[in-house]
Amino acid sequence: MIALPAFGMGTAAIGNLYRVVGETEARATIAAALAAGIRYFDTAPHYGHGLAERRLGETLAELDPGAAAIVSTKVGRLLEPTTERGERHGFVDADPFEPVFDYSADGIRRSVDASRLRLRRDRIDILLAHDLGVQTHGDAHRRHLSDFLDGGYDAMVTLRNAGEVGAIGIGVNEIAICNDLLDRVDLDVILLAGRYTLLDRSAAALLDRCHERGVRVIVGGPYNSGILARDPTEVDPGKAHYDYAAPSADIVDRTLALAGICARFGVALPAAALQFPLRHAAVACVVAGVAGETEVNDLVARAAVPIPKELWMALGDKEARAAPEQLILLHPDDNVLICVSPIAAGDILTVSGGTIPSREGITVGHKVARAHLKAGDQVIKYGAPIGSMTADAATGEWVHMHNMKSDYIASHTRSTISEPS
């Protein structure tokens, strides 16, 4: 399975979901994401009826010619030409195509061929069957599921075995279809949107099952389609979207209550909402939709906010993310931690009693800032100064030759403190 970063960018917004996003703004969004270190993009033919795939493909072809970025797209809808205009299926001024459901083997192959052309890529990293489920299809669900199980799934396996696709799975909003398919077929990954958030934790048991089965989960919609994306003291949550519709009074009240709890710990609600899904061991990545450089910058900043364990407890999350020990504290007076197993960019680190995503990969034996360090601060290891900072380092950031100098001579006692940091 492809190694996924902790956070990725969803592209429904640049497919003109709810509002028009111009070509220049769409390109600037993707460019800003790449510049910020985001290397995973999730898209689908449905998003703007080809518009999001086309924009993503054009920009990545220019800015990521080596195809280093990971891209997932979806199958299950074919795009047929149409003369209809205006808002269609939630997308404003989308490309002139109408989505038609088709989960058959032929439909899967045709969809992949069309997506590769729009994405300008021969290989798709992750391929997901999109929007299977009773809530989406109603009475047509059995027919679409039969088409998928009788041919569509095998077509996806064939594409993966041929190396044309890196991994296969489903991209859905419904829990029941996930459990149904886990009983019937093998999946590499499930992208589940909106069902494991601060407002909706209904997927907890499913995530436990995925963890036991070794199925990786990508959580989409951490903001529940908008209501958790803004501080409710600044933007009226009653005017936001919840599950793509107007929120109920109960949802608004719960959002305000969550924001109040976060405020007591000095954390903005959107930062907690973004990071919450990663608390579960099954969750490999969280994908948030963004449009514009400001929203990209917000995503990056929220991902880096230290969240105290006490806040997670206050929010009703009693389960810490299961992960191997990566950092140890050598002395209680140290302001750096030592890396004892490899850390990848985006890994969730336990630092100063809270958690924070690592900003970069860190190799074994190297130091990580236990708290914010300023230029000129002493670096304390084994309870003694070993150097001083030549540049600032944020909590969780690598402390090494590029931001410190070894200008102290100290005796090292090398007695390890086994208590967690």
Backbone torsions as a table, in degrees:
resi	resn	phi	psi	omega
1	MET	NA	140.6	179.3
2	ILE	-62.5	138.1	175.6
3	ALA	-73.3	121.8	-177.7
4	LEU	-101.6	143.1	172.7
5	PRO	-74.7	167.0	-178.2
6	ALA	-66.5	-30.2	-176.6
7	PHE	-133.5	143.6	177.4
8	GLY	-137.3	172.7	-178.4
9	MET	-107.4	126.4	171.1
10	GLY	-86.9	149.0	-171.0
11	THR	-113.8	9.3	178.5
12	ALA	-59.3	-37.5	-177.6
13	ALA	-63.2	-39.7	178.8
14	ILE	-80.3	0.6	167.8
15	GLY	-95.0	16.0	176.7
16	ASN	70.0	38.6	173.0
17	LEU	-70.0	121.1	179.0
18	TYR	74.4	-32.6	-176.7
19	ARG	-151.0	160.7	179.2
20	VAL	-77.1	129.0	171.5
21	VAL	-115.7	120.1	-176.7
22	GLY	-69.1	164.6	-179.5
23	GLU	-58.4	-41.6	-178.3
24	THR	-64.6	-43.6	-179.8
25	GLU	-67.4	-38.2	179.2
26	ALA	-62.7	-45.6	178.9
27	ARG	-63.8	-42.3	-179.8
28	ALA	-62.9	-34.3	178.8
29	THR	-63.2	-49.4	-179.3
30	ILE	-65.5	-40.9	179.1
31	ALA	-62.4	-42.3	179.2
32	ALA	-65.1	-38.7	178.8
33	ALA	-63.0	-45.2	178.6
34	LEU	-62.4	-43.4	-179.1
35	ALA	-64.0	-29.4	-179.1
36	ALA	-84.9	-1.9	178.3
37	GLY	95.1	5.6	176.4
38	ILE	-74.4	127.0	-173.4
39	ARG	-126.6	13.9	177.0
40	TYR	-132.9	129.2	-178.7
41	PHE	-128.3	127.3	177.0
42	ASP	-107.3	132.4	-178.4
43	THR	-142.0	-174.5	-179.8
44	ALA	-169.5	150.8	173.7
45	PRO	-57.8	-30.3	-177.9
46	HIS	-65.4	-29.6	-174.5
47	TYR	-72.8	102.1	-176.6
48	GLY	71.4	15.9	177.5
49	HIS	53.7	50.3	179.9
50	GLY	104.1	-18.0	-174.3
51	LEU	-64.7	-45.5	-177.9
52	ALA	-65.3	-44.3	177.7
53	GLU	-60.5	-44.8	-178.5
54	ARG	-61.8	-46.0	-179.5
55	ARG	-65.5	-42.1	178.9
56	LEU	-63.6	-44.2	-179.8
57	GLY	-62.4	-44.0	-179.2
58	GLU	-63.0	-43.3	-176.4
59	THR	-73.1	-42.7	178.9
60	LEU	-66.5	-34.2	177.6
61	ALA	-60.7	-33.2	179.7
62	GLU	-83.2	-45.4	-171.3
63	LEU	-98.4	-16.4	179.3
64	ASP	-133.5	59.9	-173.6
65	PRO	-63.2	-23.3	178.5
66	GLY	-84.3	2.1	179.1
67	ALA	55.7	42.4	178.0
68	ALA	-73.7	-31.5	-179.5
69	ALA	-68.3	145.7	176.2
70	ILE	-87.6	134.3	179.9
71	VAL	-127.9	130.6	169.7
72	SER	-114.3	141.3	171.8
73	THR	-138.6	-177.6	-167.0
74	LYS	-132.0	161.4	176.6
75	VAL	-129.1	164.0	-178.2
76	GLY	124.6	-14.8	174.8
77	ARG	-130.3	132.2	169.3
78	LEU	-102.0	147.5	-178.2
79	LEU	-101.7	118.6	178.7
80	GLU	-107.4	139.7	-179.3
81	PRO	-57.8	145.0	179.0
82	THR	-146.5	157.3	174.4
83	THR	-102.6	0.3	179.5
84	GLU	-65.9	146.4	179.4
85	ARG	-133.0	-179.0	-179.8
86	GLY	82.4	-163.9	-179.0
87	GLU	-76.0	127.0	178.5
88	ARG	-135.9	123.4	178.9
89	HIS	56.8	32.8	177.2
90	GLY	90.4	-7.9	-178.0
91	PHE	-104.9	131.6	-174.7
92	VAL	-98.4	130.7	179.1
93	ASP	50.4	48.8	178.1
94	ALA	-73.9	172.3	175.7
95	ASP	-64.0	155.6	-170.4
96	PRO	-77.5	61.7	177.4
97	PHE	-136.4	152.9	176.2
98	GLU	-114.6	126.6	179.6
99	PRO	-74.0	135.0	178.3
100	VAL	-126.2	125.9	-177.3
101	PHE	-66.7	135.5	176.8
102	ASP	-160.9	107.1	-179.4
103	TYR	-106.4	13.6	179.9
104	SER	-73.8	167.1	178.3
105	ALA	-58.8	-44.2	178.9
106	ASP	-65.2	-40.7	178.5
107	GLY	-62.8	-40.2	178.5
108	ILE	-61.8	-48.2	-177.7
109	ARG	-63.8	-41.9	179.2
110	ARG	-65.0	-40.2	179.3
111	SER	-64.0	-43.6	179.2
112	VAL	-62.6	-44.0	179.7
113	ASP	-59.9	-42.4	-179.5
114	ALA	-68.9	-39.9	179.0
115	SER	-64.6	-39.3	179.3
116	ARG	-62.4	-35.9	178.1
117	LEU	-67.6	-44.8	-179.8
118	ARG	-67.5	-37.7	-178.5
119	LEU	-82.8	-11.9	-179.4
120	ARG	58.9	38.8	179.3
121	ARG	-133.1	139.3	176.1
122	ASP	-78.5	-29.4	-175.8
123	ARG	-120.3	138.8	176.3
124	ILE	-107.9	127.2	-173.9
125	ASP	-67.5	-46.4	-179.6
126	ILE	-135.3	127.8	-179.8
127	LEU	-116.4	125.9	-173.4
128	LEU	-123.4	132.4	171.6
129	ALA	-74.7	123.7	-165.6
130	HIS	-98.0	129.0	165.9
131	ASP	62.0	35.8	165.5
132	LEU	-69.0	151.2	176.3
133	GLY	138.5	155.3	-177.2
134	VAL	-66.2	-41.4	-177.2
135	GLN	-62.8	-33.4	178.9
136	THR	-77.9	-43.3	-168.2
137	HIS	-107.0	-13.7	179.7
138	GLY	57.8	-128.5	-177.0
139	ASP	-64.7	-20.4	-179.2
140	ALA	-85.3	-1.1	-175.2
141	HIS	-58.8	-47.4	-176.4
142	ARG	-59.3	-41.1	-179.4
143	ARG	-65.0	-45.8	-179.3
144	HIS	-66.6	-38.7	178.2
145	LEU	-66.1	-39.8	177.2
146	SER	-62.0	-43.4	177.7
147	ASP	-59.2	-40.5	-178.8
148	PHE	-68.4	-47.3	-176.6
149	LEU	-73.2	-28.4	-178.2
150	ASP	-85.8	-6.9	-178.8
151	GLY	-169.5	-40.1	-176.2
152	GLY	-62.1	-45.1	179.9
153	TYR	-61.9	-45.6	179.6
154	ASP	-61.1	-34.9	177.3
155	ALA	-63.8	-39.0	177.8
156	MET	-66.3	-41.1	177.8
157	VAL	-62.2	-42.6	179.1
158	THR	-61.0	-42.1	178.0
159	LEU	-63.6	-39.7	178.7
160	ARG	-67.2	-44.1	-178.4
161	ASN	-65.5	-27.5	179.1
162	ALA	-83.4	-5.2	179.9
163	GLY	82.8	5.6	178.7
164	GLU	-79.5	-17.5	179.0
165	VAL	-134.6	139.5	-178.1
166	GLY	-82.5	-38.5	-178.3
167	ALA	-153.0	156.6	-178.4
168	ILE	-128.8	155.4	178.7
169	GLY	-178.3	-154.0	179.6
170	ILE	-129.8	151.6	175.3
171	GLY	-125.3	105.8	-169.0
172	VAL	-141.7	171.4	173.9
173	ASN	-111.7	-4.3	-171.2
174	GLU	-111.0	134.8	-178.9
175	ILE	-75.6	-40.5	-173.9
176	ALA	-58.2	-42.0	-178.3
177	ILE	-67.5	-30.1	177.0
178	CYS	-63.9	-48.3	179.7
179	ASN	-64.7	-39.4	178.8
180	ASP	-60.5	-47.7	-177.2
181	LEU	-72.4	-32.1	175.8
182	LEU	-62.7	-27.3	176.2
183	ASP	-74.5	-20.2	-169.1
184	ARG	-112.8	-34.3	-173.0
185	VAL	-138.7	166.0	175.3
186	ASP	-92.3	131.9	178.3
187	LEU	-123.0	140.4	173.9
188	ASP	-79.8	-35.1	-171.1
189	VAL	-153.6	149.1	171.3
190	ILE	-124.5	126.4	169.8
191	LEU	-99.4	113.1	-177.3
192	LEU	-116.5	122.1	-175.1
193	ALA	-103.2	129.5	168.1
194	GLY	77.6	2.9	-175.1
195	ARG	-109.1	2.4	172.6
196	TYR	-140.2	82.5	-176.1
197	THR	-135.8	176.0	175.9
198	LEU	-61.6	-28.8	-179.0
199	LEU	-93.0	-24.6	-175.6
200	ASP	-138.3	105.1	-178.2
201	ARG	-111.1	26.4	-173.9
202	SER	-65.6	-16.5	-177.6
203	ALA	-90.1	7.1	-174.5
204	ALA	-56.0	-46.9	-178.9
205	ALA	-66.1	-38.6	176.6
206	LEU	-61.3	-42.9	179.8
207	LEU	-63.9	-37.8	175.4
208	ASP	-59.2	-43.3	179.5
209	ARG	-64.5	-42.3	178.7
210	CYS	-62.2	-39.9	179.3
211	HIS	-62.5	-42.0	178.8
212	GLU	-66.0	-34.9	-177.8
213	ARG	-85.3	-11.5	-176.4
214	GLY	78.2	21.6	176.1
215	VAL	-90.6	122.2	-178.3
216	ARG	-79.7	144.4	-177.6
217	VAL	-117.3	131.4	169.7
218	ILE	-106.1	123.3	178.7
219	VAL	-95.0	120.0	173.7
220	GLY	-100.9	166.0	176.3
221	GLY	59.8	45.4	179.4
222	PRO	-63.5	-19.4	178.2
223	TYR	-95.9	9.7	-177.4
224	ASN	52.7	45.3	177.1
225	SER	68.1	16.6	169.5
226	GLY	143.6	-34.5	-170.0
227	ILE	-65.9	-27.2	179.5
228	LEU	-95.4	3.6	-175.5
229	ALA	-84.6	-11.9	-178.7
230	ARG	-133.9	146.3	176.3
231	ASP	-63.6	122.1	-176.9
232	PRO	-66.6	-11.1	173.5
233	THR	-77.9	-14.8	-179.6
234	GLU	-107.0	-32.5	-179.0
235	VAL	-130.3	127.5	-178.7
236	ASP	-61.4	114.3	-179.0
237	PRO	-64.3	-21.7	177.7
238	GLY	-65.9	-18.2	178.9
239	LYS	-99.8	4.3	179.7
240	ALA	-92.8	177.5	175.8
241	HIS	-98.7	143.3	168.6
242	TYR	-129.4	119.3	-174.7
243	ASP	51.4	44.7	173.6
244	TYR	66.9	18.6	178.5
245	ALA	-143.1	175.4	177.4
246	ALA	-67.3	138.3	-178.5
247	PRO	-74.9	150.2	174.8
248	SER	-76.8	167.9	178.1
249	ALA	-61.9	-36.1	179.3
250	ASP	-64.3	-42.6	180.0
251	ILE	-65.2	-40.4	177.7
252	VAL	-62.0	-44.7	-179.9
253	ASP	-62.7	-41.6	-179.9
254	ARG	-66.9	-37.0	177.6
255	THR	-63.3	-45.0	178.4
256	LEU	-62.4	-38.2	179.3
257	ALA	-66.6	-42.5	177.6
258	LEU	-61.3	-43.0	179.6
259	ALA	-62.5	-38.0	179.0
260	GLY	-64.9	-40.2	177.3
261	ILE	-63.7	-46.0	179.4
262	CYS	-59.7	-41.3	-177.5
263	ALA	-61.8	-32.9	179.3
264	ARG	-63.1	-24.1	-179.9
265	PHE	-104.9	9.3	178.0
266	GLY	70.9	26.6	-179.1
267	VAL	-119.6	134.3	177.1
268	ALA	-74.8	142.6	-178.9
269	LEU	-52.5	-45.1	-177.7
270	PRO	-60.7	-33.6	178.8
271	ALA	-66.3	-44.5	177.7
272	ALA	-64.5	-40.3	-179.9
273	ALA	-62.7	-41.4	-178.6
274	LEU	-66.6	-42.3	-174.4
275	GLN	-84.3	-20.8	-174.3
276	PHE	-52.7	-48.4	-175.4
277	PRO	-57.9	-30.0	-179.0
278	LEU	-69.1	-6.1	176.9
279	ARG	-68.8	-22.1	-179.7
280	HIS	-90.6	137.5	-174.2
281	ALA	-64.3	-24.4	-178.9
282	ALA	-76.2	-20.2	-172.4
283	VAL	-83.8	117.2	-179.7
284	ALA	-91.8	-26.5	-171.1
285	CYS	-158.7	148.2	173.2
286	VAL	-117.8	129.2	-178.7
287	VAL	-111.6	125.4	178.9
288	ALA	-120.7	135.5	177.8
289	GLY	-78.1	135.8	179.3
290	VAL	-138.7	155.0	173.8
291	ALA	-145.9	117.0	180.0
292	GLY	101.1	152.5	-177.6
293	GLU	-62.8	-34.6	179.8
294	THR	-60.9	-43.5	-179.6
295	GLU	-69.4	-33.7	174.3
296	VAL	-62.7	-47.3	179.7
297	ASN	-61.8	-38.6	176.4
298	ASP	-61.2	-44.4	179.9
299	LEU	-58.9	-48.1	-178.6
300	VAL	-63.7	-43.4	-179.4
301	ALA	-65.4	-42.4	-179.3
302	ARG	-65.9	-35.5	179.4
303	ALA	-65.2	-24.9	-176.1
304	ALA	-95.9	-0.6	-177.6
305	VAL	-72.7	125.0	174.9
306	PRO	-67.5	130.3	-179.9
307	ILE	-112.1	115.2	179.6
308	PRO	-66.3	145.6	179.2
309	LYS	-58.3	-32.7	-179.5
310	GLU	-62.7	-33.2	177.1
311	LEU	-67.8	-43.8	178.4
312	TRP	-58.5	-41.4	179.2
313	MET	-63.8	-42.1	179.9
314	ALA	-64.8	-28.9	178.6
315	LEU	-83.9	2.4	176.1
316	GLY	88.2	15.6	179.7
317	ASP	-103.2	107.0	-177.2
318	LYS	-101.4	-1.6	-177.1
319	GLU	-104.3	119.0	174.0
320	ALA	-79.7	150.3	177.4
321	ARG	-61.9	124.8	178.2
322	ALA	-74.5	121.0	-178.1
323	ALA	-157.2	151.0	177.8
324	PRO	-65.9	150.8	176.9
325	GLU	-62.5	126.4	-178.5
326	GLN	-113.5	-23.3	-176.5
327	LEU	-130.7	142.2	173.8
328	ILE	-128.3	154.6	176.5
329	LEU	-103.4	124.3	-175.4
330	LEU	-87.7	-24.9	-179.0
331	HIS	-156.4	142.0	-175.7
332	PRO	-61.4	-21.4	180.0
333	ASP	-88.5	-5.7	-176.6
334	ASP	-65.9	144.3	172.4
335	ASN	-107.3	11.6	173.1
336	VAL	-130.7	153.1	173.9
337	LEU	-110.3	160.0	-177.1
338	ILE	-111.5	131.9	-179.9
339	CYS	-76.6	121.4	-179.0
340	VAL	-113.5	-4.9	169.4
341	SER	-147.6	150.5	-171.9
342	PRO	-55.5	140.0	178.3
343	ILE	-115.3	130.6	176.2
344	ALA	-102.1	154.5	176.2
345	ALA	-56.0	129.5	-179.7
346	GLY	95.6	-13.5	176.4
347	ASP	-58.3	144.3	179.3
348	ILE	-85.9	118.1	-177.7
349	LEU	-105.8	143.7	172.9
350	THR	-91.2	113.9	-174.9
351	VAL	-136.0	126.9	175.3
352	SER	51.6	43.1	175.6
353	GLY	80.3	0.1	178.0
354	GLY	-130.5	-164.6	178.4
355	THR	-127.6	151.9	179.0
356	ILE	-154.6	141.2	175.4
357	PRO	-72.8	136.7	176.3
358	SER	-63.7	138.0	-178.2
359	ARG	-80.6	-19.0	-177.3
360	GLU	-158.7	166.4	174.8
361	GLY	-69.4	141.1	-177.7
362	ILE	-132.8	132.5	-176.8
363	THR	-89.3	159.0	-177.9
364	VAL	-59.1	138.1	177.8
365	GLY	95.1	-11.8	-177.5
366	HIS	-90.9	168.0	-172.8
367	LYS	-99.9	147.9	178.1
368	VAL	-129.4	134.6	-179.4
369	ALA	-62.1	125.6	178.7
370	ARG	-79.0	-27.7	176.1
371	ALA	-146.9	173.7	179.7
372	HIS	-61.8	127.7	178.9
373	LEU	-114.2	135.4	-179.4
374	LYS	-104.1	155.5	175.6
375	ALA	-54.2	131.1	-178.3
376	GLY	97.6	-19.1	178.1
377	ASP	-64.6	143.9	171.3
378	GLN	-69.4	145.8	172.7
379	VAL	-100.3	119.3	-175.3
380	ILE	-105.1	122.3	178.0
381	LYS	-138.6	138.9	-172.7
382	TYR	57.1	26.5	178.5
383	GLY	77.6	8.4	-177.5
384	ALA	-135.3	153.0	179.0
385	PRO	-70.5	133.2	177.4
386	ILE	-117.8	-5.6	-178.6
387	GLY	175.1	-172.8	177.5
388	SER	-139.5	153.1	-177.0
389	MET	-76.7	134.1	173.8
390	THR	-98.4	-9.1	177.6
391	ALA	-153.2	161.5	178.2
392	ASP	-66.7	150.6	172.8
393	ALA	-136.9	125.2	179.7
394	ALA	-75.5	162.2	175.9
395	THR	-54.1	129.3	179.9
396	GLY	87.7	-0.5	-177.2
397	GLU	-90.4	149.0	179.6
398	TRP	-63.3	131.7	175.1
399	VAL	-110.9	112.6	-174.4
400	HIS	-154.8	-163.9	-170.0
401	MET	-61.5	-19.1	-177.6
402	HIS	-84.5	-15.8	179.4
403	ASN	-133.4	12.2	174.8
404	MET	-147.9	163.5	174.4
405	LYS	-133.1	146.7	-178.0
406	SER	-90.2	85.5	-175.9
407	ASP	-116.4	16.4	175.1
408	TYR	-123.3	145.4	173.0
409	ILE	-107.6	123.7	-176.1
410	ALA	-138.5	149.3	173.1
411	SER	-86.8	134.7	-176.0
412	HIS	-105.3	123.5	-178.8
413	THR	-86.2	-22.5	176.2
414	ARG	53.9	36.3	172.4
415	SER	-97.8	120.6	-173.0
416	THR	-87.0	133.7	172.1
417	ILE	-89.2	123.0	-173.6
418	SER	-87.9	-10.9	-179.2
419	GLU	-66.4	144.3	178.6
420	PRO	-62.9	150.4	-178.8
421	SER	-73.6	NA	NA
